[in-house]
Amino acid sequence: MALYRDRGVVLRTYRLGEADRIVVIFTQGHGKVRAVAKGVRKTKSRFGSRLEPTSHVDLQLYEGRELDVVTQAESIDHHPEVRSDLTRLTKATAVLEAVDHVSQDREPDTNLYRMLVGALRALERADSPLLVPAFYWKLLAAEGVAPMVETCARCGATTDLVAFDLVEGGVLCRSCRSGSPISAAALALLRRVLLGELNAALAEPAGPATRELDALATTALEAHVERRLKANALHLDR
């Protein structure tokens, strides 16, 4: 077995036997890794709480045939504000689940890694109502399926854009409209997220436009991964 070091964010965990736990980690250099943390559920575990979802950790692992083995784990970011606030934790869980569904085992994606680390740090600083939908839209863009937001996806019109249709690939004008209605305010926010004004969009207070964009983002990402996002259902309920 080869020994290696990497950094990563814990996406989820589940029990293995009486004292161990399988940890799913999205790493910087090795993509999504599934590893065993031995004895982690014991009171005196050397890992402590460093291998919990949202943790950003510096790791040493042995590469195994099916599961790697964690031998060291040092905390980089523990995100105390996220863990102590149920609303933020719910949003963080939605982000982690999205990455888990989009990423592939052992396929590195440094851009996605940076996005994930950045999203958790942003959530640690402030509880933005647009953090989850903005992450979803940026994730879809990184996957190569960013929607058209400046012109009608069917006819190319630049004015009177009133609808959003996933099948058509973006916004539609009044003459071509199908799919879901989209307000001018929500479209303006979507453009800010996708066209280089992300920080300004994250500062937007909660309101009808942010809720509208959140619902559209969820629908779009669920269509892309072809499954319902469990954590996001909790996020939308809050």
KACORSUL-V655876 format. One record per run of one state. SS is the DSSP state (~ for helix, > for strand, _ for the rest). FROM is the first residue (numbers start at 1). TO is the last residue. Records with the same first field share a line. If there is no record, write none. Layout:
BEGIN
SS->FROM-TO, FROM-TO
END
This chain:
BEGIN
_->1-2, 17-19, 28-30, 38-55, 63-67, 78-79, 84-85, 103-104, 106-109, 126-130, 143-147, 149-160, 166-169, 174-179, 182-183, 195-197, 203-207, 226-229, 238-238
>->3-16, 20-27, 31-37, 56-62, 68-77, 105-105, 148-148, 161-165, 170-173, 180-181
~->80-83, 86-102, 110-125, 131-142, 184-194, 198-202, 208-225, 230-237
END
